[in-house]
């Protein structure tokens, strides 16, 4: 449980609820970006994958191609 400071005092929030909110918020914004780019001729960048340092070394060609 994490305590969140609000105008009406300290509110306890479950970590699982916070993570669910963050993931859904991320999905929402990726959808917005996709919708905006769909109406243009812009090639969309990689928006849905997080690469760790190890991944960058192993997938260097892909990372360079995607300009990450």
C-alpha positions as CSV (number, residue, x, y, z in Angstrom):
1,X,0.0,0.0,0.0
2,X,1.3,3.5,-1.0
3,X,-0.1,6.6,0.6
4,X,-1.1,9.4,-1.8
5,X,-1.4,13.0,-0.6
6,X,-4.6,14.5,-1.8
7,X,-6.5,17.8,-1.0
8,X,-8.7,15.9,1.5
9,X,-5.8,14.1,3.2
10,X,-3.6,11.0,2.8
11,X,-5.3,8.3,0.8
12,X,-4.0,4.7,0.8
13,X,-3.6,3.2,-2.7
14,X,-2.8,-0.5,-3.5
15,X,0.3,-1.0,-5.6
16,X,-1.6,-3.2,-8.0
17,X,-4.3,-0.5,-8.5
18,X,-1.6,2.1,-9.2
19,X,0.2,-0.2,-11.7
20,X,-3.1,-1.1,-13.5
21,X,-3.8,2.7,-13.8
22,X,-0.3,3.3,-15.2
23,X,-0.5,0.5,-17.8
24,X,-4.0,1.6,-18.9
25,X,-2.9,5.2,-19.1
26,X,0.1,4.2,-21.3
27,X,-2.1,2.2,-23.6
28,X,-4.5,5.1,-23.9
29,X,-1.8,7.5,-25.0
30,X,-0.2,5.1,-27.4
31,X,-3.7,4.8,-29.0
32,X,-3.9,8.5,-29.3
33,X,-0.5,8.7,-31.0
34,X,-1.5,5.9,-33.3
35,X,-4.7,7.6,-34.2
36,X,-3.0,10.9,-34.9
37,X,-0.2,9.4,-37.0
38,X,-2.7,7.3,-39.0
39,X,-4.0,10.4,-40.6
40,X,-0.6,11.5,-41.9
41,X,2.2,10.2,-44.1
42,X,4.6,10.0,-41.1
43,X,6.0,6.5,-40.5
44,X,5.2,5.8,-36.8
45,X,8.2,5.2,-34.5
46,X,8.5,2.1,-32.3
47,X,6.0,2.9,-29.5
48,X,5.3,-0.3,-27.8
49,X,8.6,-1.9,-26.8
50,X,10.9,-1.0,-24.0
51,X,14.5,-2.1,-24.5
52,X,16.9,-2.8,-21.7
53,X,20.6,-2.1,-22.2
54,X,21.2,-5.8,-22.9
55,X,18.6,-5.7,-25.6
56,X,20.1,-2.7,-27.3
57,X,23.5,-4.6,-27.6
58,X,21.9,-7.8,-28.9
59,X,19.4,-6.0,-31.3
60,X,21.7,-3.1,-32.4
61,X,20.7,-3.3,-36.1
62,X,17.0,-3.1,-35.2
63,X,17.6,-0.3,-32.7
64,X,19.5,1.7,-35.3
65,X,16.9,1.1,-38.0
66,X,14.1,2.3,-35.6
67,X,16.3,5.2,-34.4
68,X,15.8,4.4,-30.8
